[in-house]
Amino acid sequence: MSPASPNGFEIVREFAVEQSPEQVWEAITTGTAGWLWPMEYEPREGGAAPFGGTITAWQPPHRLTARSESPAGVPQQTFNQLDHLVEPREDGGSWVRYVHSGIFVDDWDNQYDGANRHTDFYLHTLRQYLRHFQKRAAVWATADAAGPGARTPDALETAARALGLPTGGPDAFGPALGDTLRAALPGGPADAVLDYRTPYFIGLRTPDAMYRFFGRNHFGASVGVAVHDFAPGADAEALTKQLSGWLAAVYA
């Protein structure tokens, strides 16, 4: 299926990482709370996969494919498949090929645009996890903002200002990626590395957590935030309240 199809889509990404296929495999099968959200795979071909899906390829540490017919909780799709191919590189590390394909039955252009842009952000976060947090247990929490102010065209810029980031367009996106700044994070002011910044997403990384800000206002929804917290004793319920409170203050 191709993006040009009126219903089908295919999003393909390929990239290199410094980690071994075994390390990448661990991240995409049992470490998903550290970069995406917690997911469980029954470790065998034919086993259960997220969203009511089935594993159609389970070949550790090289191939994982999971597909869902009418994926649970995703009414705009009738089919969804995620395929991961992980191969060793001659000079060390791994080469990863990721393919997300499926069928959208409603609001095709907007759904595809959102999925395409989210893919880049999620896979960037995967690489951040592999580089900085591999093998550290993660607690994941997320919240979405409420109210009309969280859906306006400039809603993510509102969050950026609250964090202490410059706003006003690409020329005002400083500090540069990789710079450390004092950010007004949901957990309180902290030094954080700006690891991702586009008009659609913001990524900030501290020594113990990754904060991900989603400009879903561009795709017909509200701004959201997620945290991957690697600190000992991190609590998902407390983190969710923290994120919700921060969003409520920002969009009051």
C-alpha positions as CSV (number, residue, x, y, z in Angstrom):
1,M,0.0,0.0,0.0
2,S,1.2,3.5,-0.7
3,P,0.4,7.0,0.7
4,A,-1.2,7.8,-2.7
5,S,-4.0,5.2,-2.1
6,P,-7.3,6.6,-1.0
7,N,-7.4,4.2,2.0
8,G,-4.1,2.4,2.4
9,F,-0.8,3.9,3.7
10,E,2.8,2.9,4.2
11,I,5.3,4.8,6.3
12,V,8.9,3.6,6.0
13,R,11.9,4.7,8.0
14,E,15.5,3.4,8.0
15,F,18.3,4.4,10.4
16,A,21.5,3.3,12.0
17,V,22.1,3.0,15.8
18,E,25.2,2.2,17.8
19,Q,23.5,-0.5,19.8
20,S,23.5,-4.2,18.9
21,P,20.5,-6.0,17.4
22,E,19.9,-7.7,20.8
23,Q,19.8,-4.2,22.5
24,V,17.4,-2.9,19.8
25,W,15.2,-6.0,20.1
26,E,14.9,-5.5,23.9
27,A,13.9,-1.9,23.4
28,I,11.1,-2.7,20.9
29,T,9.7,-5.7,22.7
30,T,10.1,-5.3,26.5
31,G,11.4,-1.7,26.8
32,T,8.6,0.3,25.1
33,A,7.7,2.2,28.3
34,G,11.1,3.9,27.9
35,W,10.4,5.5,24.5
36,L,6.8,4.9,23.3
37,W,4.3,3.5,25.9
38,P,4.1,0.2,27.7
39,M,3.2,-2.6,25.4
40,E,3.2,-6.4,25.8
41,Y,4.0,-9.0,23.2
42,E,3.5,-12.7,23.6
43,P,6.9,-13.9,22.5
44,R,6.0,-16.3,19.7
45,E,4.7,-16.2,16.2
46,G,0.9,-16.3,16.4
47,G,1.1,-14.7,19.9
48,A,-0.9,-11.7,21.1
49,A,0.2,-8.2,20.2
50,P,-1.0,-4.8,21.3
51,F,-4.4,-3.4,20.2
52,G,-5.8,-6.9,19.9
53,G,-3.2,-7.8,17.3
54,T,-1.3,-10.9,16.3
55,I,2.4,-11.5,15.9
56,T,3.0,-12.7,12.4
57,A,6.9,-12.7,12.6
58,W,8.9,-13.3,15.8
59,Q,12.6,-13.9,15.0
60,P,14.7,-12.5,17.8
61,P,16.7,-10.3,17.5
62,H,16.0,-9.5,13.8
63,R,12.3,-9.4,12.9
64,L,9.1,-8.4,14.6
65,T,5.8,-8.0,12.8
66,A,2.5,-7.4,14.4
67,R,-0.8,-6.8,12.7
68,S,-4.3,-5.9,13.8
69,E,-7.7,-6.2,12.0
70,S,-9.9,-3.3,13.3
71,P,-7.3,-2.4,16.0
72,A,-8.9,-1.9,19.4
73,G,-9.5,1.8,20.3
74,V,-8.6,3.1,16.8
75,P,-12.0,3.5,15.0
76,Q,-10.4,5.4,12.1
77,Q,-8.5,2.2,11.0
78,T,-9.6,-1.2,9.7
79,F,-6.1,-2.6,9.5
80,N,-2.7,-1.8,11.1
81,Q,0.7,-3.4,10.8
82,L,4.0,-2.6,12.4
83,D,7.1,-4.3,10.9
84,H,10.6,-4.0,12.4
85,L,13.7,-5.4,10.7
86,V,17.0,-5.2,12.7
87,E,20.3,-6.2,11.1
88,P,23.9,-6.0,12.4
89,R,26.2,-3.5,10.7
90,E,29.7,-4.5,9.7
91,D,31.3,-1.7,11.7
92,G,29.2,-2.4,14.8
93,G,25.7,-1.4,15.8
94,S,22.5,-2.0,13.9
95,W,20.5,-1.0,10.9
96,V,16.8,-0.7,11.6
97,R,14.0,-0.7,9.0
98,Y,10.6,0.3,10.4
99,V,7.4,0.0,8.3
100,H,4.0,1.1,9.5
101,S,1.2,0.2,7.1
102,G,-2.6,0.0,7.3
103,I,-5.9,1.4,6.1
104,F,-7.5,4.6,7.2
105,V,-11.2,4.8,6.7
106,D,-11.8,8.4,7.8
107,D,-10.1,11.8,7.5
108,W,-7.3,10.2,5.4
109,D,-5.0,13.2,4.8
110,N,-5.1,14.4,8.4
111,Q,-4.6,10.9,9.8
112,Y,-1.7,10.2,7.5
113,D,0.0,13.5,8.2
114,G,-0.3,12.9,11.9
115,A,1.0,9.3,11.7
116,N,3.9,10.3,9.5
117,R,5.1,13.1,11.7
118,H,4.5,11.1,14.9
119,T,6.7,8.3,13.5
120,D,9.7,10.6,13.3
121,F,9.2,11.8,16.8
122,Y,8.7,8.3,18.3
123,L,11.7,6.8,16.5
124,H,13.9,9.8,17.5
125,T,12.8,9.1,21.1
126,L,13.7,5.4,20.6
127,R,17.2,6.5,19.6
128,Q,17.5,8.7,22.6
129,Y,16.4,5.8,24.8
130,L,19.0,3.5,23.3
131,R,21.8,6.1,23.7
132,H,21.0,7.4,27.2
133,F,18.7,5.1,29.1
134,Q,19.1,1.5,27.8
135,K,18.3,-1.1,30.5
136,R,17.0,1.4,32.9
137,A,13.4,0.6,34.0
138,A,10.9,3.3,32.9
139,V,7.6,4.6,34.2
140,W,5.4,6.1,31.6
141,A,2.7,8.7,32.1
142,T,0.7,10.9,29.8
143,A,-2.0,13.6,29.8
144,D,-3.9,15.7,27.3
145,A,-4.9,19.3,27.8
146,A,-8.5,20.4,28.1
147,G,-10.3,23.4,26.8
148,P,-10.4,25.3,23.5
149,G,-7.0,26.9,24.1
150,A,-5.2,23.6,23.7
151,R,-6.6,23.2,20.2
152,T,-5.8,26.5,18.6
153,P,-3.1,26.7,15.8
154,D,-0.6,28.2,18.3
155,A,-1.4,25.9,21.2
156,L,2.0,24.2,21.2
157,E,3.7,27.6,21.2
158,T,1.8,28.3,24.4
159,A,3.4,25.2,25.9
160,A,6.8,26.2,24.6
161,R,6.5,29.6,26.3
162,A,5.5,28.0,29.6
163,L,8.6,25.8,29.3
164,G,10.8,28.9,28.8
165,L,11.5,28.2,25.1
166,P,11.6,31.0,22.5
167,T,8.6,31.1,20.1
168,G,7.6,32.9,17.0
169,G,8.6,30.6,14.1
170,P,11.7,28.7,12.9
171,D,14.0,31.7,13.3
172,A,13.1,31.9,17.0
173,F,13.5,28.2,17.8
174,G,16.8,28.6,19.7
175,P,18.4,27.3,21.8
176,A,19.9,24.9,19.3
177,L,19.2,21.2,19.5
178,G,21.6,19.6,22.0
179,D,21.8,22.7,24.1
180,T,21.0,22.6,27.8
181,L,18.5,25.1,29.2
182,R,16.7,25.7,32.5
183,A,13.2,24.5,31.7
184,A,9.9,24.9,33.6
185,L,9.0,21.2,33.4
186,P,5.9,19.7,34.8
187,G,8.0,18.3,37.6
188,G,9.5,21.7,38.4
189,P,12.4,23.7,37.0
190,A,15.3,21.6,35.9
191,D,18.2,21.6,33.5
192,A,17.2,19.8,30.4
193,V,18.7,19.1,27.0
194,L,16.5,20.2,24.0
195,D,16.7,17.0,21.9
196,Y,13.8,17.7,19.5
197,R,11.9,20.8,18.3
198,T,9.6,21.3,15.3
199,P,6.3,23.2,15.0
200,Y,4.6,19.9,16.0
201,F,6.7,18.4,18.8
202,I,9.1,19.3,21.6
203,G,11.5,16.9,23.3
204,L,13.4,17.7,26.5
205,R,15.7,15.2,28.3
206,T,17.0,15.3,31.9
207,P,19.4,12.8,33.4
208,D,16.4,10.8,34.7
209,A,13.6,11.5,32.3
210,M,12.4,12.4,28.8
211,Y,9.5,14.8,28.4
212,R,7.6,14.7,25.1
213,F,5.2,17.5,24.1
214,F,2.8,16.7,21.3
215,G,1.3,19.4,19.2
216,R,-1.8,17.4,18.3
217,N,-3.7,20.6,17.9
218,H,-2.4,20.4,14.3
219,F,-4.3,17.2,13.8
220,G,-7.6,18.0,15.2
221,A,-6.9,17.1,18.9
222,S,-5.4,18.8,22.0
223,V,-1.8,19.3,23.0
224,G,-0.6,16.4,25.0
225,V,2.5,15.6,27.1
226,A,4.2,12.3,28.1
227,V,7.0,11.5,30.4
228,H,9.4,8.5,30.4
229,D,10.7,8.6,33.9
230,F,13.7,6.4,34.8
231,A,14.2,7.7,38.4
232,P,14.0,5.1,41.1
233,G,10.6,5.1,42.8
234,A,8.8,7.0,39.9
235,D,5.1,6.6,40.3
236,A,2.8,6.6,37.2
237,E,-0.3,7.9,39.1
238,A,1.7,10.8,40.6
239,L,3.3,11.7,37.3
240,T,-0.1,11.7,35.6
241,K,-1.5,14.2,38.1
242,Q,1.7,16.3,37.7
243,L,1.3,16.4,33.9
244,S,-2.4,17.2,34.1
245,G,-1.9,20.0,36.6
246,W,0.8,21.5,34.5
247,L,-1.4,21.4,31.4
248,A,-4.3,22.9,33.3
249,A,-2.2,25.8,34.4
250,V,-0.8,26.4,31.0
251,Y,-4.2,26.4,29.3
252,A,-6.3,27.9,32.0
